[in-house]
Amino acid sequence: MSPVSYIDTSALQILKDIRQNFETRGNDLYLCNPSQTVMHRLVLDGLANKIGHGNIFISIHGTLREAICRLIQMLIFLILS
């Protein structure tokens, strides 16, 4: 699977809406394998900072590993609470 090579204003707005919806629900948004062009647009728009650079990954493996680690940490917290 290749990364998305272009993102227009409409797609940026949809991502902003999705991020806001996730944030409202207490969920994290992860992005996987954005191209340099897409990443550049995300940075210029300020969306990369809002999503969090720690939630943008270069591989599906890295994305899933991080999501699973965060889920395990949350489960341990809930169990110990």
C-alpha positions as CSV (number, residue, x, y, z in Angstrom):
1,M,0.0,0.0,0.0
2,S,1.4,3.4,-0.9
3,P,0.9,6.6,1.0
4,V,-1.6,9.3,-0.1
5,S,0.4,11.6,-2.2
6,Y,-1.8,14.7,-2.1
7,I,-4.3,16.3,0.3
8,D,-6.6,19.1,-0.7
9,T,-8.5,21.7,1.5
10,S,-11.6,19.5,1.7
11,A,-9.6,16.5,2.9
12,L,-7.8,18.7,5.5
13,Q,-11.2,19.9,6.8
14,I,-12.5,16.3,7.0
15,L,-9.3,15.4,9.0
16,K,-9.9,18.4,11.3
17,D,-13.5,17.3,11.9
18,I,-12.4,13.7,12.6
19,R,-9.7,14.8,15.0
20,Q,-12.2,17.1,16.8
21,N,-14.7,14.3,17.0
22,F,-12.1,11.9,18.4
23,E,-10.9,14.4,20.9
24,T,-14.4,15.1,22.1
25,R,-14.9,11.4,22.7
26,G,-11.5,11.1,24.5
27,N,-10.0,9.0,21.6
28,D,-6.6,9.4,19.8
29,L,-6.2,9.8,16.1
30,Y,-3.3,8.1,14.5
31,L,-2.0,8.7,11.0
32,C,0.1,6.2,9.1
33,N,2.6,6.7,6.3
34,P,1.7,10.2,5.1
35,S,3.8,11.2,2.1
36,Q,6.2,14.2,2.4
37,T,3.8,16.3,0.5
38,V,0.9,15.4,2.8
39,M,3.0,15.8,5.9
40,H,4.1,19.3,4.7
41,R,0.5,20.4,4.3
42,L,-0.4,19.0,7.7
43,V,2.5,21.0,9.3
44,L,1.6,24.2,7.4
45,D,-2.0,23.9,8.4
46,G,-1.1,23.3,12.0
47,L,-3.0,20.0,12.0
48,A,0.2,17.9,12.6
49,N,0.6,19.7,16.0
50,K,-3.1,19.2,16.8
51,I,-2.9,15.5,16.0
52,G,0.4,15.3,17.7
53,H,3.7,14.3,16.0
54,G,3.8,11.3,18.4
55,N,0.6,10.0,16.7
56,I,1.9,10.2,13.1
57,F,3.8,7.0,12.1
58,I,5.7,5.9,9.0
59,S,4.5,2.3,9.2
60,I,1.4,0.4,10.1
61,H,3.5,-1.7,12.4
62,G,4.6,1.3,14.4
63,T,1.0,2.7,14.5
64,L,-0.4,-0.6,15.8
65,R,2.4,-1.1,18.3
66,E,1.8,2.3,19.8
67,A,-2.0,1.9,19.9
68,I,-1.7,-1.5,21.6
69,C,0.8,-0.2,24.1
70,R,-1.5,2.7,25.0
71,L,-4.4,0.3,25.3
72,I,-2.5,-2.0,27.6
73,Q,-1.5,1.0,29.8
74,M,-5.1,2.1,30.0
75,L,-6.2,-1.4,30.9
76,I,-3.6,-1.7,33.7
77,F,-4.6,1.7,35.0
78,L,-8.2,0.6,35.1
79,I,-7.4,-2.7,36.8
80,L,-5.3,-1.1,39.5
81,S,-7.8,1.7,40.1
